[in-house]
Amino acid sequence: MTATSFPVGEIVAARRPHRKDAARNFDALLDAAREAFAEHGADASLEDVARRAGVGIGTLYRNFPTRRDLFESVYADEVDALCRTAVELADLEAWEALTAWLDRFAGYMVTKRAVREALNDESQIFQTCRESMYSAGGPLLERAQRAGVARTDMDFTDLLRMVAGITATAFDDDAQRDRVLAIALDGVRTGR
């Protein structure tokens, strides 16, 4: 499976401009929005996003006519990156692939919290992203289970809820979060 075969990849490709200069601005705005949302949540200033991206507010609105368009694009881009990561990790040993993907998922959760405040869980974009994420990450858990390195009495939803719960907690720093995540994943691992 390739990253473009996930439905979210089609959404991201359809929204991204084709001209190189416009695509650069679009990507810079997504990066800036991701940072601003991680720092300030859903209330992050769009003027701040434009400033961080090094573009004018008019460029932001040409690419994202509404705040919701920006939230949806950031969310879809994050999920698309998760899907691409799953494809890139496919050649690694089963446990290593699963934990590397979960580490990327933990980072994604920071942005998701801010964006989720602005999106309805029932929206089409949310449903498409969820389907894509499960299609990308689920097989990594299944492969680890078949290899005998992950518990078989859990499913992918259980695993994501565990990681999401950990990332929702306030930590002193990223290193502490990573340690706690590693401790939790030790409870998932079998047959060392």
C-alpha positions as CSV (number, residue, x, y, z in Angstrom):
1,M,0.0,0.0,0.0
2,T,1.3,3.5,-0.8
3,A,0.6,6.7,1.1
4,T,-1.5,8.0,-1.9
5,S,-3.8,5.0,-1.6
6,F,-5.2,6.3,1.7
7,P,-8.3,8.5,1.2
8,V,-6.8,11.4,3.2
9,G,-3.9,11.6,0.6
10,E,-6.5,12.5,-2.0
11,I,-7.9,15.3,0.2
12,V,-4.4,16.7,0.8
13,A,-3.5,16.5,-2.9
14,A,-6.7,18.2,-3.9
15,R,-6.2,21.1,-1.5
16,R,-2.5,21.8,-2.3
17,P,-1.8,24.3,-5.0
18,H,0.1,23.2,-8.1
19,R,2.2,26.3,-8.7
20,K,5.5,26.0,-6.9
21,D,5.4,29.4,-5.2
22,A,1.8,28.9,-4.1
23,A,2.6,25.4,-2.8
24,R,5.5,26.8,-0.8
25,N,3.2,29.4,0.8
26,F,0.6,26.7,1.4
27,D,3.1,24.4,3.1
28,A,4.6,27.3,5.2
29,L,1.1,28.2,6.3
30,L,0.4,24.6,7.4
31,D,3.6,24.5,9.3
32,A,3.0,27.8,11.0
33,A,-0.6,26.8,11.9
34,R,0.6,23.5,13.3
35,E,3.0,25.4,15.6
36,A,0.5,28.1,16.6
37,F,-2.2,25.5,17.3
38,A,0.2,23.4,19.4
39,E,1.1,26.6,21.4
40,H,-2.2,28.4,21.7
41,G,-4.9,25.8,20.8
42,A,-7.9,26.5,18.6
43,D,-7.9,30.2,19.5
44,A,-4.5,30.8,17.8
45,S,-4.5,34.1,15.9
46,L,-4.7,33.8,12.1
47,E,-2.5,36.9,11.9
48,D,0.1,35.1,13.9
49,V,-0.1,32.1,11.6
50,A,0.5,34.4,8.6
51,R,3.4,36.2,10.3
52,R,5.0,32.9,11.2
53,A,4.7,31.7,7.6
54,G,6.2,34.9,6.3
55,V,3.2,35.8,4.2
56,G,0.4,38.4,4.4
57,I,-3.0,37.7,5.8
58,G,-4.4,37.9,2.3
59,T,-2.3,34.9,1.3
60,L,-3.6,33.0,4.2
61,Y,-7.2,33.7,3.2
62,R,-6.6,32.9,-0.4
63,N,-5.4,29.4,0.6
64,F,-7.8,29.0,3.6
65,P,-11.0,31.1,3.2
66,T,-12.2,30.2,6.6
67,R,-10.6,29.2,9.9
68,R,-12.3,25.8,9.5
69,D,-10.6,25.3,6.1
70,L,-7.2,25.9,7.9
71,F,-8.1,23.5,10.7
72,E,-9.2,20.8,8.3
73,S,-6.1,21.2,6.1
74,V,-3.8,21.0,9.1
75,Y,-5.6,17.9,10.4
76,A,-5.6,16.2,7.0
77,D,-1.9,17.0,6.5
78,E,-1.1,15.5,9.9
79,V,-3.0,12.3,9.2
80,D,-1.5,12.0,5.7
81,A,2.0,12.2,7.4
82,L,1.0,9.4,9.7
83,C,-0.1,7.3,6.8
84,R,3.2,8.0,4.9
85,T,5.1,7.1,8.0
86,A,3.4,3.8,8.2
87,V,4.3,3.0,4.6
88,E,7.9,4.1,5.2
89,L,8.2,1.9,8.3
90,A,6.9,-1.3,6.6
91,D,10.4,-2.8,6.1
92,L,11.4,-2.5,9.8
93,E,11.1,-5.3,12.3
94,A,7.5,-5.5,13.5
95,W,8.0,-4.1,17.0
96,E,10.3,-1.3,15.8
97,A,7.8,-0.3,13.1
98,L,4.9,-0.2,15.5
99,T,6.7,1.8,18.2
100,A,8.2,4.2,15.7
101,W,4.7,4.9,14.3
102,L,3.3,5.3,17.8
103,D,6.0,7.8,18.6
104,R,4.9,9.8,15.5
105,F,1.2,9.4,16.6
106,A,2.1,10.8,20.0
107,G,3.5,13.9,18.3
108,Y,0.4,14.2,16.1
109,M,-1.9,14.1,19.2
110,V,-0.6,17.6,20.3
111,T,-1.9,19.2,17.1
112,K,-5.0,17.0,17.0
113,R,-6.2,18.3,20.4
114,A,-6.3,21.9,19.2
115,V,-7.8,21.0,15.8
116,R,-10.4,18.7,17.3
117,E,-11.8,21.6,19.3
118,A,-12.8,23.2,16.0
119,L,-13.9,20.1,14.1
120,N,-17.0,17.9,14.6
121,D,-16.2,14.2,15.0
122,E,-19.0,13.5,12.6
123,S,-17.6,15.7,9.8
124,Q,-16.6,14.0,6.5
125,I,-13.0,15.1,6.8
126,F,-12.8,13.7,10.4
127,Q,-14.3,10.3,9.2
128,T,-12.0,10.1,6.2
129,C,-8.9,10.9,8.3
130,R,-9.9,8.3,10.9
131,E,-10.4,5.6,8.3
132,S,-7.0,6.4,6.7
133,M,-5.2,6.4,10.0
134,Y,-6.7,3.1,11.0
135,S,-5.9,1.6,7.6
136,A,-2.3,2.8,7.9
137,G,-1.5,2.0,11.6
138,G,-3.7,-1.0,12.3
139,P,-1.7,-3.4,10.1
140,L,1.4,-2.4,12.1
141,L,-0.2,-3.7,15.3
142,E,-1.5,-6.8,13.5
143,R,1.9,-7.6,12.1
144,A,3.5,-7.2,15.6
145,Q,0.8,-9.5,17.0
146,R,1.5,-12.1,14.3
147,A,5.2,-11.8,15.0
148,G,4.5,-12.6,18.7
149,V,5.9,-9.3,20.0
150,A,2.6,-7.5,20.9
151,R,-0.3,-8.6,23.0
152,T,-3.2,-10.3,21.2
153,D,-5.8,-9.4,23.7
154,M,-6.0,-5.8,22.5
155,D,-7.0,-4.1,19.3
156,F,-5.8,-1.0,17.5
157,T,-8.5,1.2,19.2
158,D,-7.2,0.1,22.6
159,L,-3.7,1.0,21.7
160,L,-4.6,4.4,20.3
161,R,-6.7,5.3,23.3
162,M,-3.8,4.3,25.6
163,V,-1.3,6.5,23.7
164,A,-3.9,9.4,23.4
165,G,-4.4,9.2,27.2
166,I,-0.7,9.5,27.8
167,T,-0.3,12.4,25.5
168,A,-3.2,14.2,27.1
169,T,-1.3,14.4,30.4
170,A,0.9,17.4,31.2
171,F,4.6,16.5,31.4
172,D,7.6,18.4,32.5
173,D,9.2,17.9,29.0
174,D,9.1,15.7,26.0
175,A,11.7,13.3,27.5
176,Q,9.4,12.6,30.4
177,R,6.5,12.0,28.0
178,D,8.7,9.6,26.0
179,R,9.7,7.7,29.1
180,V,6.1,7.3,30.2
181,L,5.1,6.1,26.7
182,A,7.9,3.6,26.7
183,I,6.8,2.2,30.1
184,A,3.2,1.8,28.7
185,L,4.4,0.2,25.6
186,D,6.4,-2.3,27.7
187,G,2.9,-3.5,28.8
188,V,2.0,-4.1,25.2
189,R,5.2,-6.0,24.3
190,T,5.4,-9.7,24.6
191,G,8.1,-12.3,23.9
192,R,11.3,-10.3,24.1
